[in-house]
Amino acid sequence: MKRDLARLVDQTFDLVVIGGGIHGACVAWDAALRGLSVALVEQRDFGHATSANSLKIIHGGLRYVQDANLGRVRTMLEERSTWLRIAPHLVHVLPCLMPTFDQLSRSKAALSVALAINELMAYGRNEPADWQRRFPPGRIISRSECLSLLPGLAPTGVTGGAVWHDAQIYNSERLLLSLVLSAAEAGAAVANYVQATGFIYERENVGGVKAKDVLSGQEVEIRGRVVVNSTGAWTDAILRLLGGHALAPRFPLSIAMNLVTRQILPDYAVGLPARLAGKDGAGNGREPSQMLFIVPWRNYSLIGTVHRPYTGAPEAFTVPEALIEDMLIAVNRAYPPAELQRDDVCHVHAGFLPTTPGHGSAGRVKLMREGRVHDHLREDHIGGLITVVGVKYTTARKVAEKAVNLAVERLGRRARPCQTQGVPIWGGQIDRFDDFRARAITTRSLGLVPQTMDHLAYSYGSEYGQILDYVEEDPAWGQALTASTPIIRAEIVHAIRAEMARTLADVILRRTELGAGGRPDDACLQACADLMAAELGWEPARTNQEIANVLAAFPAVGRKPLVSMGVT
Ligand SMILES: Cc1cc2nc3c(=O)[nH]c(=O)nc-3n(C[C@H](O)[C@H](O)[C@H](O)COP(=O)(O)OP(=O)(O)OC[C@H]3O[C@@H](n4cnc5c(N)ncnc54)[C@H](O)[C@@H]3O)c2cc1C
């Protein structure tokens, strides 16, 4: 995948996609697979914004059963199956557990009805091809079994528990990047660090975007018959670029936050009712209790998600220390054995989600429940422009399908039907993941240790051989970057040469797993920066600046600086 600005300007594309988050990546891939000519531009790096902040759960429909929205339940279940099918190396089955209580809405009876409906709606959920990965039926467990699975949980009011299965993304950054790679392989022209700065706009019709190459400062025009605005928190900012034709804001923003901490509960994603203290000033302690999930991921726990209204510019957001403290208090109250301290916080995920107008009282947020596709021709009499508003990583593929259906309609031409439900993404050509993983460890390992081979199988799937090719070329690239990580040098070279990594942050945070669980140690940062400097010809001042930029990406990390990466 090459960053080729000349390709962006020398043709008129069917589709120009602004925004390289999960929604933009899905739109670009879907459209390219249908045979449309596609350009995708991202102002910074692919997946740097909200998509980098996921709790990594691919939700089945259980939470929507309570809304009695059965259509939504079915969609979520179908999308969960789709992700497992098209990205078998990156999406895996996740056991979940929620205690039941002696309150009606959280009772055994309520949960058993919800599980039964979910079960009914989930028919056909298991892929016959991969019998090694199953979603077992949900079940209600006894009080004593629940308390043995959650030792130390305050037993008052606990009546039992509900166990079910969802899916989890092993590496959400690589999932997103694999979609971009897939789009590029299907013919899309993709580029990071290209910012849309305006529209080409004639006679109430959008005909492409004006854009700036953020790396060189060069201004370009990218012509397209249809432009898809999939810019997440920047949706309204993009619509304002229509100048005199500026459209009404689409939605108020909220922030959503997760903590990444040392691991508390290794076996299940556990949902516990918790009440935030409101020290951050948003809730004043009067908030109703919410469900906090403690999700095992590698050697860490992901804890969340907490929502707050937000009215500032996305770039101006900083993680509120008081909210971190509130979350820690809430988790420790909900599950006293956690005994989390501020130093146990290795990383904080914070991103933006769309809400429905009218939220804001006492820090409450009313999240938008479903993704939307806005047809500006119908809504605003502006042709050639579609806006995608996504609410979940889980449903991004489906929302993209709707957006591309509309684009094809607006283009007024024939195109292949959507194929993204069945075509494996880059690295996803795998029949049975467990067999594949075992084979990867025993064949063509070029002397790499099993832990490294395992990690390559998870991260790059069926394309892991591309990393081994570098090792064959130069065995020194087969060495781990430092003793504290299983990431090998070849991955960094590959990120630069084949995955459009331009900055140290791109490599640390989004191409490799060096920063996935928290701030890498100094030796690791330096070794990675030195390798990049050698590849890209950076001067020492640039190298130091790159390191400083990465450190700034971990502003809210506790006083315990080093967390070594763990690979399951
Ligand atoms: C803390 C948290 C936890 C979550 N957990 C889950 C979960 O467990 N499961 C789940 O399904 N969902 C989860 N979500 C929701 C999910 O992460 C989001 O719905 C999704 O990532 C949004 O993707 P997006 O593509 O719409 O936005 P983004 O990822 O923000 O992408 C928009 C992109 O547009 C780019 N852009 C903006 N302006 C321009 C411009 N002028 N030119 C070029 N590019 C531009 C931005 O740089 C950005 O990269 C979570 C969200 C948060 C915040």
The ligand as an SDF file (V2000), in Angstrom:
LIG
                    3D

 53 58  0  0  0  0  0  0  0  0999 V2000
  -14.2890    4.5970   24.7820 C   0  0  0  0  0  0  0  0  0  0  0  0
  -15.0440    3.9570   23.6560 C   0  0  0  0  0  0  0  0  0  0  0  0
  -15.3350    2.6100   23.6870 C   0  0  0  0  0  0  0  0  0  0  0  0
  -16.0280    2.0060   22.6490 C   0  0  0  0  0  0  0  0  0  0  0  0
  -16.2290    0.6600   22.6720 N   0  0  0  0  0  0  0  0  0  0  0  0
  -16.8680    0.0540   21.6370 C   0  0  0  0  0  0  0  0  0  0  0  0
  -17.0220   -1.3520   21.6400 C   0  0  0  0  0  0  0  0  0  0  0  0
  -16.5740   -2.0600   22.5310 O   0  0  0  0  0  0  0  0  0  0  0  0
  -17.6850   -1.9050   20.5890 N   0  0  0  0  0  0  0  0  0  0  0  0
  -18.1940   -1.1720   19.5670 C   0  0  0  0  0  0  0  0  0  0  0  0
  -18.7900   -1.7410   18.6650 O   0  0  0  0  0  0  0  0  0  0  0  0
  -18.0270    0.1800   19.5320 N   0  0  0  0  0  0  0  0  0  0  0  0
  -17.3830    0.7940   20.5330 C   0  0  0  0  0  0  0  0  0  0  0  0
  -17.1980    2.1510   20.5230 N   0  0  0  0  0  0  0  0  0  0  0  0
  -17.7330    2.9350   19.3850 C   0  0  0  0  0  0  0  0  0  0  0  0
  -16.7920    2.9250   18.1870 C   0  0  0  0  0  0  0  0  0  0  0  0
  -15.4530    3.0020   18.6060 O   0  0  0  0  0  0  0  0  0  0  0  0
  -17.1150    4.1130   17.2660 C   0  0  0  0  0  0  0  0  0  0  0  0
  -18.4680    4.0220   16.8810 O   0  0  0  0  0  0  0  0  0  0  0  0
  -16.2960    4.1400   15.9890 C   0  0  0  0  0  0  0  0  0  0  0  0
  -14.9380    3.9360   16.2390 O   0  0  0  0  0  0  0  0  0  0  0  0
  -16.4610    5.4760   15.2780 C   0  0  0  0  0  0  0  0  0  0  0  0
  -15.7570    5.3930   14.0660 O   0  0  0  0  0  0  0  0  0  0  0  0
  -15.8080    6.5570   12.9860 P   0  0  0  0  0  0  0  0  0  0  0  0
  -15.1350    6.0420   11.7700 O   0  0  0  0  0  0  0  0  0  0  0  0
  -17.2010    7.0210   12.8270 O   0  0  0  0  0  0  0  0  0  0  0  0
  -15.0340    7.7620   13.6570 O   0  0  0  0  0  0  0  0  0  0  0  0
  -13.4750    8.0290   13.8330 P   0  0  0  0  0  0  0  0  0  0  0  0
  -12.7410    6.8220   14.2330 O   0  0  0  0  0  0  0  0  0  0  0  0
  -13.3500    9.2100   14.7260 O   0  0  0  0  0  0  0  0  0  0  0  0
  -12.9970    8.4020   12.3660 O   0  0  0  0  0  0  0  0  0  0  0  0
  -13.2580    9.6440   11.7650 C   0  0  0  0  0  0  0  0  0  0  0  0
  -11.9840   10.0540   11.0400 C   0  0  0  0  0  0  0  0  0  0  0  0
  -12.2400   11.1800   10.2130 O   0  0  0  0  0  0  0  0  0  0  0  0
  -11.0210   11.8980   10.1410 C   0  0  0  0  0  0  0  0  0  0  0  0
  -11.2510   13.2610    9.6480 N   0  0  0  0  0  0  0  0  0  0  0  0
  -11.9050   14.2470   10.2980 C   0  0  0  0  0  0  0  0  0  0  0  0
  -11.8560   15.3790    9.5670 N   0  0  0  0  0  0  0  0  0  0  0  0
  -11.1560   15.0970    8.4460 C   0  0  0  0  0  0  0  0  0  0  0  0
  -10.7580   15.8660    7.3240 C   0  0  0  0  0  0  0  0  0  0  0  0
  -11.0570   17.1700    7.2280 N   0  0  0  0  0  0  0  0  0  0  0  0
  -10.0310   15.2620    6.3520 N   0  0  0  0  0  0  0  0  0  0  0  0
   -9.7060   13.9430    6.4400 C   0  0  0  0  0  0  0  0  0  0  0  0
  -10.0510   13.1810    7.5020 N   0  0  0  0  0  0  0  0  0  0  0  0
  -10.7770   13.7400    8.4850 C   0  0  0  0  0  0  0  0  0  0  0  0
  -10.5360   11.8650   11.5740 C   0  0  0  0  0  0  0  0  0  0  0  0
   -9.1670   12.1950   11.6560 O   0  0  0  0  0  0  0  0  0  0  0  0
  -10.8730   10.4520   12.0010 C   0  0  0  0  0  0  0  0  0  0  0  0
   -9.7840    9.5620   11.8700 O   0  0  0  0  0  0  0  0  0  0  0  0
  -16.4770    2.7730   21.5510 C   0  0  0  0  0  0  0  0  0  0  0  0
  -16.1940    4.1370   21.5180 C   0  0  0  0  0  0  0  0  0  0  0  0
  -15.4680    4.7300   22.5490 C   0  0  0  0  0  0  0  0  0  0  0  0
  -15.1530    6.1740   22.4640 C   0  0  0  0  0  0  0  0  0  0  0  0
  1  2  1  0
  2  3  1  0
  2 52  2  0
  3  4  2  0
  4  5  1  0
  4 50  1  0
  5  6  2  0
  6  7  1  0
  6 13  1  0
  7  8  2  0
  7  9  1  0
  9 10  1  0
 10 11  2  0
 10 12  1  0
 12 13  2  0
 13 14  1  0
 14 15  1  0
 14 50  1  0
 15 16  1  0
 16 17  1  0
 16 18  1  0
 18 19  1  0
 18 20  1  0
 20 21  1  0
 20 22  1  0
 22 23  1  0
 23 24  1  0
 24 25  2  0
 24 26  1  0
 24 27  1  0
 27 28  1  0
 28 29  2  0
 28 30  1  0
 28 31  1  0
 31 32  1  0
 32 33  1  0
 33 34  1  0
 33 48  1  0
 34 35  1  0
 35 36  1  0
 35 46  1  0
 36 37  1  0
 36 45  1  0
 37 38  2  0
 38 39  1  0
 39 40  1  0
 39 45  2  0
 40 41  1  0
 40 42  2  0
 42 43  1  0
 43 44  2  0
 44 45  1  0
 46 47  1  0
 46 48  1  0
 48 49  1  0
 50 51  2  0
 51 52  1  0
 52 53  1  0
M  END
$$$$
